[in-house]
Amino acid sequence: MLYMNRKILFSVLGTLSTLFFIGCKEDVLPKPSSYLRLEYPKAKYAVAKNNCPFEFEMNDKAKIASKENCGFTLHYPAMKATVYITYKPVQSNLSTLLKDAQKLTYEHVIKADEIVEQPFVNQDRKVYGMFYQVGGNAATNAQFYLTDSIHHFVTGSMYFYAKPNFDSILPAADYVKKDIRHIMETMKWK
């Protein structure tokens, strides 16, 4: 009988220890989605040489391509981004140019979480404008316009060649936004 009780005791202890080890495992949970931590090199700027009535400094990591009528594209291959810059002369049409620039920005209201307007004034160079920061999954994350209110009007917008996903493009968008601000700060009319 003692032999039988030991056998049952060891059997019960074995079962309990097995249940103990199995029961103490943590639940397996899937890892949450994440994005790569993207870091870009410090920007180095140089004047973008052109035959247009304006000049600005651009990041040496961007590749510039001239378009007709003093328009430019600044390509950022590492970030799959492009900044489109257009020029229009002011010919008693400043009000229309301003409305068109604002309308272009606010067409993104459908997908944007917010649009923050930041006025820009450089009295010494007679450069006035607006920087628009577009939050959310809109097609563009930043737009701007600059003018001297008399002769020149420049607009710019940033686009990515990828489906807009604000979280995944945020590091690249922030990098290019700094470049856009630098373009605005270094704009000179000729």
PyRosetta script that sets phi, psi and omega in degrees:
from pyrosetta import init, pose_from_sequence

init()
pose = pose_from_sequence("MLYMNRKILFSVLGTLSTLFFIGCKEDVLPKPSSYLRLEYPKAKYAVAKNNCPFEFEMNDKAKIASKENCGFTLHYPAMKATVYITYKPVQSNLSTLLKDAQKLTYEHVIKADEIVEQPFVNQDRKVYGMFYQVGGNAATNAQFYLTDSIHHFVTGSMYFYAKPNFDSILPAADYVKKDIRHIMETMKWK")
pose.set_psi(1, -41.6)
pose.set_omega(1, 176.6)
pose.set_phi(2, -60.6)
pose.set_psi(2, -38.7)
pose.set_omega(2, 178.6)
pose.set_phi(3, -63.5)
pose.set_psi(3, -41.0)
pose.set_omega(3, -178.9)
pose.set_phi(4, -68.1)
pose.set_psi(4, -40.4)
pose.set_omega(4, 179.6)
pose.set_phi(5, -65.7)
pose.set_psi(5, -38.7)
pose.set_omega(5, 176.5)
pose.set_phi(6, -63.4)
pose.set_psi(6, -42.4)
pose.set_omega(6, -179.5)
pose.set_phi(7, -62.0)
pose.set_psi(7, -44.1)
pose.set_omega(7, 179.6)
pose.set_phi(8, -68.2)
pose.set_psi(8, -41.4)
pose.set_omega(8, 179.8)
pose.set_phi(9, -60.8)
pose.set_psi(9, -48.4)
pose.set_omega(9, 178.9)
pose.set_phi(10, -64.1)
pose.set_psi(10, -36.0)
pose.set_omega(10, 178.4)
pose.set_phi(11, -65.9)
pose.set_psi(11, -44.7)
pose.set_omega(11, 179.6)
pose.set_phi(12, -66.5)
pose.set_psi(12, -43.8)
pose.set_omega(12, 178.5)
pose.set_phi(13, -62.4)
pose.set_psi(13, -41.0)
pose.set_omega(13, 177.9)
pose.set_phi(14, -62.0)
pose.set_psi(14, -42.7)
pose.set_omega(14, 180.0)
pose.set_phi(15, -66.4)
pose.set_psi(15, -43.8)
pose.set_omega(15, 179.6)
pose.set_phi(16, -64.0)
pose.set_psi(16, -42.1)
pose.set_omega(16, -179.8)
pose.set_phi(17, -66.6)
pose.set_psi(17, -36.9)
pose.set_omega(17, 176.6)
pose.set_phi(18, -64.1)
pose.set_psi(18, -44.9)
pose.set_omega(18, 178.9)
pose.set_phi(19, -64.8)
pose.set_psi(19, -36.4)
pose.set_omega(19, 179.2)
pose.set_phi(20, -62.4)
pose.set_psi(20, -48.5)
pose.set_omega(20, -178.5)
pose.set_phi(21, -68.4)
pose.set_psi(21, -36.9)
pose.set_omega(21, 178.9)
pose.set_phi(22, -72.3)
pose.set_psi(22, -40.5)
pose.set_omega(22, -176.6)
pose.set_phi(23, -72.3)
pose.set_psi(23, -19.6)
pose.set_omega(23, -176.8)
pose.set_phi(24, -89.1)
pose.set_psi(24, -4.1)
pose.set_omega(24, 178.2)
pose.set_phi(25, -67.5)
pose.set_psi(25, 144.3)
pose.set_omega(25, 175.2)
pose.set_phi(26, -76.9)
pose.set_psi(26, 149.9)
pose.set_omega(26, 176.4)
pose.set_phi(27, -64.4)
pose.set_psi(27, 141.0)
pose.set_omega(27, 177.5)
pose.set_phi(28, -84.2)
pose.set_psi(28, 122.8)
pose.set_omega(28, -179.9)
pose.set_phi(29, -119.1)
pose.set_psi(29, 143.2)
pose.set_omega(29, 176.9)
pose.set_phi(30, -69.2)
pose.set_psi(30, 148.1)
pose.set_omega(30, 178.8)
pose.set_phi(31, -74.1)
pose.set_psi(31, 142.2)
pose.set_omega(31, 179.0)
pose.set_phi(32, -69.9)
pose.set_psi(32, 155.5)
pose.set_omega(32, 177.0)
pose.set_phi(33, -61.7)
pose.set_psi(33, 146.4)
pose.set_omega(33, 178.2)
pose.set_phi(34, -146.7)
pose.set_psi(34, 169.4)
pose.set_omega(34, -179.8)
pose.set_phi(35, -123.8)
pose.set_psi(35, 155.3)
pose.set_omega(35, 178.1)
pose.set_phi(36, -65.7)
pose.set_psi(36, 146.8)
pose.set_omega(36, 173.1)
pose.set_phi(37, -84.5)
pose.set_psi(37, 111.3)
pose.set_omega(37, -176.2)
pose.set_phi(38, -101.9)
pose.set_psi(38, 127.4)
pose.set_omega(38, 176.5)
pose.set_phi(39, -125.4)
pose.set_psi(39, 136.7)
pose.set_omega(39, -176.7)
pose.set_phi(40, -116.0)
pose.set_psi(40, 155.2)
pose.set_omega(40, -178.2)
pose.set_phi(41, -66.9)
pose.set_psi(41, 155.5)
pose.set_omega(41, 177.7)
pose.set_phi(42, -61.1)
pose.set_psi(42, 136.1)
pose.set_omega(42, -176.5)
pose.set_phi(43, -72.6)
pose.set_psi(43, 140.9)
pose.set_omega(43, 172.2)
pose.set_phi(44, -121.5)
pose.set_psi(44, 129.5)
pose.set_omega(44, -172.9)
pose.set_phi(45, -111.5)
pose.set_psi(45, 148.0)
pose.set_omega(45, 175.3)
pose.set_phi(46, -145.2)
pose.set_psi(46, 156.0)
pose.set_omega(46, -180.0)
pose.set_phi(47, -67.7)
pose.set_psi(47, 132.6)
pose.set_omega(47, 175.4)
pose.set_phi(48, -82.5)
pose.set_psi(48, 105.1)
pose.set_omega(48, -178.0)
pose.set_phi(49, -70.4)
pose.set_psi(49, 134.2)
pose.set_omega(49, 178.1)
pose.set_phi(50, -161.0)
pose.set_psi(50, 170.6)
pose.set_omega(50, 178.3)
pose.set_phi(51, -103.6)
pose.set_psi(51, 26.7)
pose.set_omega(51, -177.7)
pose.set_phi(52, -96.2)
pose.set_psi(52, 168.4)
pose.set_omega(52, -179.1)
pose.set_phi(53, -79.0)
pose.set_psi(53, 21.2)
pose.set_omega(53, 177.4)
pose.set_phi(54, -153.5)
pose.set_psi(54, 161.9)
pose.set_omega(54, 173.7)
pose.set_phi(55, -144.9)
pose.set_psi(55, 159.7)
pose.set_omega(55, -178.7)
pose.set_phi(56, -155.9)
pose.set_psi(56, 165.1)
pose.set_omega(56, 175.1)
pose.set_phi(57, -96.0)
pose.set_psi(57, 140.8)
pose.set_omega(57, 179.1)
pose.set_phi(58, -130.2)
pose.set_psi(58, 159.9)
pose.set_omega(58, 179.7)
pose.set_phi(59, -68.6)
pose.set_psi(59, 136.4)
pose.set_omega(59, 179.6)
pose.set_phi(60, -71.6)
pose.set_psi(60, -10.4)
pose.set_omega(60, 176.6)
pose.set_phi(61, -81.1)
pose.set_psi(61, -15.3)
pose.set_omega(61, 179.2)
pose.set_phi(62, -89.7)
pose.set_psi(62, 147.2)
pose.set_omega(62, 176.0)
pose.set_phi(63, -106.1)
pose.set_psi(63, 123.7)
pose.set_omega(63, -176.0)
pose.set_phi(64, -95.1)
pose.set_psi(64, 141.4)
pose.set_omega(64, 174.6)
pose.set_phi(65, -133.0)
pose.set_psi(65, 129.1)
pose.set_omega(65, 178.7)
pose.set_phi(66, -81.6)
pose.set_psi(66, 144.9)
pose.set_omega(66, 174.9)
pose.set_phi(67, -121.1)
pose.set_psi(67, 178.2)
pose.set_omega(67, -179.9)
pose.set_phi(68, -69.7)
pose.set_psi(68, 156.7)
pose.set_omega(68, 176.5)
pose.set_phi(69, 57.8)
pose.set_psi(69, 39.9)
pose.set_omega(69, 177.0)
pose.set_phi(70, 61.4)
pose.set_psi(70, 35.3)
pose.set_omega(70, 171.5)
pose.set_phi(71, -96.0)
pose.set_psi(71, 154.7)
pose.set_omega(71, -178.8)
pose.set_phi(72, -140.3)
pose.set_psi(72, 155.0)
pose.set_omega(72, 166.5)
pose.set_phi(73, -122.9)
pose.set_psi(73, 133.5)
pose.set_omega(73, 175.0)
pose.set_phi(74, -109.6)
pose.set_psi(74, 109.8)
pose.set_omega(74, -177.9)
pose.set_phi(75, -94.5)
pose.set_psi(75, 135.6)
pose.set_omega(75, 175.5)
pose.set_phi(76, -115.8)
pose.set_psi(76, 85.6)
pose.set_omega(76, -174.3)
pose.set_phi(77, -59.0)
pose.set_psi(77, -37.9)
pose.set_omega(77, -178.2)
pose.set_phi(78, -66.2)
pose.set_psi(78, -24.0)
pose.set_omega(78, -177.6)
pose.set_phi(79, -108.6)
pose.set_psi(79, -4.1)
pose.set_omega(79, -176.4)
pose.set_phi(80, 55.3)
pose.set_psi(80, 47.1)
pose.set_omega(80, -178.8)
pose.set_phi(81, -128.6)
pose.set_psi(81, 155.2)
pose.set_omega(81, 175.5)
pose.set_phi(82, -140.1)
pose.set_psi(82, 138.8)
pose.set_omega(82, 171.3)
pose.set_phi(83, -108.3)
pose.set_psi(83, 122.3)
pose.set_omega(83, 179.1)
pose.set_phi(84, -98.6)
pose.set_psi(84, 125.4)
pose.set_omega(84, -179.9)
pose.set_phi(85, -119.0)
pose.set_psi(85, 129.3)
pose.set_omega(85, 178.0)
pose.set_phi(86, -124.0)
pose.set_psi(86, 151.7)
pose.set_omega(86, 179.6)
pose.set_phi(87, -124.9)
pose.set_psi(87, 138.3)
pose.set_omega(87, 173.6)
pose.set_phi(88, -139.1)
pose.set_psi(88, 135.8)
pose.set_omega(88, 175.5)
pose.set_phi(89, -74.2)
pose.set_psi(89, 145.9)
pose.set_omega(89, 175.9)
pose.set_phi(90, -86.5)
pose.set_psi(90, 121.5)
pose.set_omega(90, -179.8)
pose.set_phi(91, -136.5)
pose.set_psi(91, 71.0)
pose.set_omega(91, -176.0)
pose.set_phi(92, 58.5)
pose.set_psi(92, 27.7)
pose.set_omega(92, -178.2)
pose.set_phi(93, -128.4)
pose.set_psi(93, 22.6)
pose.set_omega(93, -176.8)
pose.set_phi(94, -58.9)
pose.set_psi(94, -42.0)
pose.set_omega(94, -179.8)
pose.set_phi(95, -59.6)
pose.set_psi(95, -43.8)
pose.set_omega(95, 178.7)
pose.set_phi(96, -65.4)
pose.set_psi(96, -42.8)
pose.set_omega(96, 179.3)
pose.set_phi(97, -62.2)
pose.set_psi(97, -42.2)
pose.set_omega(97, 178.8)
pose.set_phi(98, -64.4)
pose.set_psi(98, -44.4)
pose.set_omega(98, 178.8)
pose.set_phi(99, -62.1)
pose.set_psi(99, -41.6)
pose.set_omega(99, 179.3)
pose.set_phi(100, -63.8)
pose.set_psi(100, -41.5)
pose.set_omega(100, 179.8)
pose.set_phi(101, -65.0)
pose.set_psi(101, -42.0)
pose.set_omega(101, 179.4)
pose.set_phi(102, -69.7)
pose.set_psi(102, -38.7)
pose.set_omega(102, 179.1)
pose.set_phi(103, -62.6)
pose.set_psi(103, -42.5)
pose.set_omega(103, 178.8)
pose.set_phi(104, -58.6)
pose.set_psi(104, -42.1)
pose.set_omega(104, 179.1)
pose.set_phi(105, -66.0)
pose.set_psi(105, -47.0)
pose.set_omega(105, -173.6)
pose.set_phi(106, -79.4)
pose.set_psi(106, -2.1)
pose.set_omega(106, 170.1)
pose.set_phi(107, -68.0)
pose.set_psi(107, -17.5)
pose.set_omega(107, -178.9)
pose.set_phi(108, -89.5)
pose.set_psi(108, 3.4)
pose.set_omega(108, -178.5)
pose.set_phi(109, -58.0)
pose.set_psi(109, -32.8)
pose.set_omega(109, -177.4)
pose.set_phi(110, -58.6)
pose.set_psi(110, -44.2)
pose.set_omega(110, -177.8)
pose.set_phi(111, -97.0)
pose.set_psi(111, -17.6)
pose.set_omega(111, -175.6)
pose.set_phi(112, -77.6)
pose.set_psi(112, 142.7)
pose.set_omega(112, 172.7)
pose.set_phi(113, -80.0)
pose.set_psi(113, -33.8)
pose.set_omega(113, 179.4)
pose.set_phi(114, -161.0)
pose.set_psi(114, 155.7)
pose.set_omega(114, 172.7)
pose.set_phi(115, -129.5)
pose.set_psi(115, 117.8)
pose.set_omega(115, -178.2)
pose.set_phi(116, -105.1)
pose.set_psi(116, 123.4)
pose.set_omega(116, 178.3)
pose.set_phi(117, -94.4)
pose.set_psi(117, 130.9)
pose.set_omega(117, 178.0)
pose.set_phi(118, -128.6)
pose.set_psi(118, 104.8)
pose.set_omega(118, -179.6)
pose.set_phi(119, -62.0)
pose.set_psi(119, 149.8)
pose.set_omega(119, 179.1)
pose.set_phi(120, -129.0)
pose.set_psi(120, 129.9)
pose.set_omega(120, 178.4)
pose.set_phi(121, -138.9)
pose.set_psi(121, 124.8)
pose.set_omega(121, 170.4)
pose.set_phi(122, -125.8)
pose.set_psi(122, 91.4)
pose.set_omega(122, -174.5)
pose.set_phi(123, -61.4)
pose.set_psi(123, -39.2)
pose.set_omega(123, -177.9)
pose.set_phi(124, -61.2)
pose.set_psi(124, -40.0)
pose.set_omega(124, -178.6)
pose.set_phi(125, -96.5)
pose.set_psi(125, -1.6)
pose.set_omega(125, -177.5)
pose.set_phi(126, 57.0)
pose.set_psi(126, 50.0)
pose.set_omega(126, 177.9)
pose.set_phi(127, -118.5)
pose.set_psi(127, 121.1)
pose.set_omega(127, -178.0)
pose.set_phi(128, -129.1)
pose.set_psi(128, 144.5)
pose.set_omega(128, 179.5)
pose.set_phi(129, -176.9)
pose.set_psi(129, -161.7)
pose.set_omega(129, -177.5)
pose.set_phi(130, -145.0)
pose.set_psi(130, 138.5)
pose.set_omega(130, 172.9)
pose.set_phi(131, -111.1)
pose.set_psi(131, 127.5)
pose.set_omega(131, 179.0)
pose.set_phi(132, -109.9)
pose.set_psi(132, 122.4)
pose.set_omega(132, 175.1)
pose.set_phi(133, -103.5)
pose.set_psi(133, 118.3)
pose.set_omega(133, -175.1)
pose.set_phi(134, -104.0)
pose.set_psi(134, 118.7)
pose.set_omega(134, -179.5)
pose.set_phi(135, -97.3)
pose.set_psi(135, 148.9)
pose.set_omega(135, 178.3)
pose.set_phi(136, 103.9)
pose.set_psi(136, -164.5)
pose.set_omega(136, -174.7)
pose.set_phi(137, -92.9)
pose.set_psi(137, 42.4)
pose.set_omega(137, 177.2)
pose.set_phi(138, -78.9)
pose.set_psi(138, 162.1)
pose.set_omega(138, -178.5)
pose.set_phi(139, -65.5)
pose.set_psi(139, -31.3)
pose.set_omega(139, 178.4)
pose.set_phi(140, -122.0)
pose.set_psi(140, 145.5)
pose.set_omega(140, 178.9)
pose.set_phi(141, -104.5)
pose.set_psi(141, -13.3)
pose.set_omega(141, -178.9)
pose.set_phi(142, -154.9)
pose.set_psi(142, 141.4)
pose.set_omega(142, 174.1)
pose.set_phi(143, -143.2)
pose.set_psi(143, 158.3)
pose.set_omega(143, 178.0)
pose.set_phi(144, -154.0)
pose.set_psi(144, 163.4)
pose.set_omega(144, 166.7)
pose.set_phi(145, -141.8)
pose.set_psi(145, 151.7)
pose.set_omega(145, 178.7)
pose.set_phi(146, -137.9)
pose.set_psi(146, 145.7)
pose.set_omega(146, 178.7)
pose.set_phi(147, -154.1)
pose.set_psi(147, 160.5)
pose.set_omega(147, 168.9)
pose.set_phi(148, -102.2)
pose.set_psi(148, 1.2)
pose.set_omega(148, 178.1)
pose.set_phi(149, 73.7)
pose.set_psi(149, -1.8)
pose.set_omega(149, -176.6)
pose.set_phi(150, -123.8)
pose.set_psi(150, -48.3)
pose.set_omega(150, -172.4)
pose.set_phi(151, -122.5)
pose.set_psi(151, -32.7)
pose.set_omega(151, -167.1)
pose.set_phi(152, -123.4)
pose.set_psi(152, 145.7)
pose.set_omega(152, 175.8)
pose.set_phi(153, -145.7)
pose.set_psi(153, 120.7)
pose.set_omega(153, -178.7)
pose.set_phi(154, -122.3)
pose.set_psi(154, 134.2)
pose.set_omega(154, 173.5)
pose.set_phi(155, -121.5)
pose.set_psi(155, 156.6)
pose.set_omega(155, 177.8)
pose.set_phi(156, -150.7)
pose.set_psi(156, 149.5)
pose.set_omega(156, 176.8)
pose.set_phi(157, -149.5)
pose.set_psi(157, 148.3)
pose.set_omega(157, -177.9)
pose.set_phi(158, -107.5)
pose.set_psi(158, 133.0)
pose.set_omega(158, 176.8)
pose.set_phi(159, -134.1)
pose.set_psi(159, 150.6)
pose.set_omega(159, 174.7)
pose.set_phi(160, -109.7)
pose.set_psi(160, 148.2)
pose.set_omega(160, 177.2)
pose.set_phi(161, -88.5)
pose.set_psi(161, 42.0)
pose.set_omega(161, 179.8)
pose.set_phi(162, -143.1)
pose.set_psi(162, 159.4)
pose.set_omega(162, 176.0)
pose.set_phi(163, -59.1)
pose.set_psi(163, 129.8)
pose.set_omega(163, -177.6)
pose.set_phi(164, -66.2)
pose.set_psi(164, 114.7)
pose.set_omega(164, 174.2)
pose.set_phi(165, -132.6)
pose.set_psi(165, 100.2)
pose.set_omega(165, -169.7)
pose.set_phi(166, -49.5)
pose.set_psi(166, -44.3)
pose.set_omega(166, -177.5)
pose.set_phi(167, -64.4)
pose.set_psi(167, -39.9)
pose.set_omega(167, -174.9)
pose.set_phi(168, -77.5)
pose.set_psi(168, -29.5)
pose.set_omega(168, -178.4)
pose.set_phi(169, -97.8)
pose.set_psi(169, 0.2)
pose.set_omega(169, -175.2)
pose.set_phi(170, -53.7)
pose.set_psi(170, -47.8)
pose.set_omega(170, -179.7)
pose.set_phi(171, -61.6)
pose.set_psi(171, -42.2)
pose.set_omega(171, 179.0)
pose.set_phi(172, -67.9)
pose.set_psi(172, -41.3)
pose.set_omega(172, 179.8)
pose.set_phi(173, -61.6)
pose.set_psi(173, -42.8)
pose.set_omega(173, 178.6)
pose.set_phi(174, -62.7)
pose.set_psi(174, -40.4)
pose.set_omega(174, 179.7)
pose.set_phi(175, -62.5)
pose.set_psi(175, -48.8)
pose.set_omega(175, -177.8)
pose.set_phi(176, -68.9)
pose.set_psi(176, -34.4)
pose.set_omega(176, 177.3)
pose.set_phi(177, -60.8)
pose.set_psi(177, -38.5)
pose.set_omega(177, 177.0)
pose.set_phi(178, -62.8)
pose.set_psi(178, -38.9)
pose.set_omega(178, 177.4)
pose.set_phi(179, -65.9)
pose.set_psi(179, -39.9)
pose.set_omega(179, 178.2)
pose.set_phi(180, -62.4)
pose.set_psi(180, -43.4)
pose.set_omega(180, 177.9)
pose.set_phi(181, -62.1)
pose.set_psi(181, -37.2)
pose.set_omega(181, 178.2)
pose.set_phi(182, -66.8)
pose.set_psi(182, -40.1)
pose.set_omega(182, 175.8)
pose.set_phi(183, -57.8)
pose.set_psi(183, -46.7)
pose.set_omega(183, -179.5)
pose.set_phi(184, -62.5)
pose.set_psi(184, -42.7)
pose.set_omega(184, -177.5)
pose.set_phi(185, -70.1)
pose.set_psi(185, -25.8)
pose.set_omega(185, -177.0)
pose.set_phi(186, -104.8)
pose.set_psi(186, 4.4)
pose.set_omega(186, 179.3)
pose.set_phi(187, -62.2)
pose.set_psi(187, 131.8)
pose.set_omega(187, 176.6)
pose.set_phi(188, -132.5)
pose.set_psi(188, 138.5)
pose.set_omega(188, 173.5)
pose.set_phi(189, -89.5)
pose.set_psi(189, 141.6)
pose.set_omega(189, 179.9)
pose.set_phi(190, -95.0)
pose.dump_pdb("model.pdb")
